[in-house]
Amino acid sequence: MTKKKSRHPGKVYLVGAGPGAPGLITLRGKYLLERAEVVVYDYLANPKLLLHAPKTAERVYAGKKGGGLHAFTQEGINKLLIDHASAGKRVVRLKGGDPFIFGRGAEEIEELVAAGIDFEVVPGVTSATAAATYAGIPITHREYTASVAFVTGHEAPGKKESNIAWDKLATGAGTLVIYMGIKNLPIITKKLMDNGRSPDTPVAVVRWASTPIQHSVEGTLATITEVVKEAKITPPALIIVGDVVKLRKTIDWFERRPLFGKHMVVTRTREQASELVALLEENGADCLEYPTLHMEPALDYKVLDDALANIGDYKWLLFTSLNAVSWFFRHLYRQNMDARNLGGPRIAVVGQATAKKLYDYGLKADLIPKKYTGEGLAEALIQTGVTGSKILLPRAEKAREILPELLEQAGAEVAVAPVYRNVPPQGRKDELRERLENRSIDLVTFTSSSTVDNFLTMIAADSKEELHRLMDPVKIAVIGPVTADTVQKHGLRVDIQPGQYTIVDMVHSIVTYYQQAAS
Ligand code: SAH
């Protein structure tokens, strides 16, 4: 392979994406995604995994389902991998579950070998073990079974004679896990019973295992076809056959979490949302991220540029938010400057988090007030004596005026320099509307007044009646009284509000709310 490598410096990494939960990819898989130049991904690979790939990486959806524009054939996918690798790219081919378990991984590799392309294969958590685990079914158990077989329920089309020895499998393996078997379920169960497996054998069917929309049902070989039909279970789903299914009533954990099956909207910006999303998901919720805040560069940097040109005249440089820090430095770097150009003023920040952010840029705050508010900062600064001093305040284009006002009243000269703008995001409005229309949202979380205002702008109800029609069936959770007030001003009802105004307390209140509703 070494000789060919020089001709084809690119490489294809066939990576198992795991069954659906984004945390179930291997560390090796994540490492390779982080370094990918091209990612070719499947219908069953969770698109959230693409967030690991560099922004610059080319993303190609090669799913054969829900195909949209790019419904690739297997030959098309093979060609795509070969073309990109031949062009010297690091290509990650991301496949649901494990690439070598009913994943056609080997077929892709065979083509790569024929084309002389270097490759690596990274295993993944296959959906069989994930479905079992997440449905509370151990696929082996000393007292129930010592063997397990993975079987496809959907043989390659065009095959006349079945390759699968159902007669032997029926009683030959203690547990059977059948992939792609939903359509053939009546035939499969019949074959198993005809060949000696008891009609009373417990069976579970698990759809979209390990994801927030997991759906599992239980029956026996005799009844499961009817149960699945009634529950309207469609692929992707796995069939688990065997006595181990009995353990589910003790071990089932995933679907028992308090927020399981609830679809909750998170309105914070993507950067800020992670803690809230993580806590809600921990409790089983399906989080729908519709950021209602989006930041863009300021329209005009004149105030900032003038101040930077005369930075030696300034006594203080103030930062009142993390965003102000990052947008300030973004502009500084674009102007070919860095922290060394800030010699002169002392630096004050509004609180510890902002101080920490500043430290990331190599600067230490000289002053942090005891009270982490604009008023607190003004007070602390005024105590140092600001009369006649020039103060630079980089911040959002529109922000509370209290800080510059207090400082000016104390005789300071404040240069308010816009470094970014908050704009309501345009994206995915229609999808949000549609979800509200078809009632597939249980709860909306609001963590500030602007998230409320922008959310309502996004859903754009024509009238009060329409607003109520869309929002009345939805529960509303807010972080604190100011946000609650804004919700009520729009004529809407607040259902959940924590006693302490933190994300952790808000999630705790949401969990308690649903637990009480369920009991
Ligand atoms: N390589 C994959 C399997 C691909 S075959 C793996 O190792 O898991 C596709 C079939 O896998 C689907 O029809 C379904 O039977 C099963 N499957 C994949 N992901 C699943 C999931 N999250 N929940 C239930 N079944 C799943």
Residues whose N, C-alpha, C, O or C-beta is under 5 A from the ligand:
A	BS01	SAH	P19 G20 L44 G96 G97 D98 P99 I101 F102 G103 T126 S127 A128 I178 Y179 M180 G181 V206 R207 W208 A209 P235 P236 A237 L238
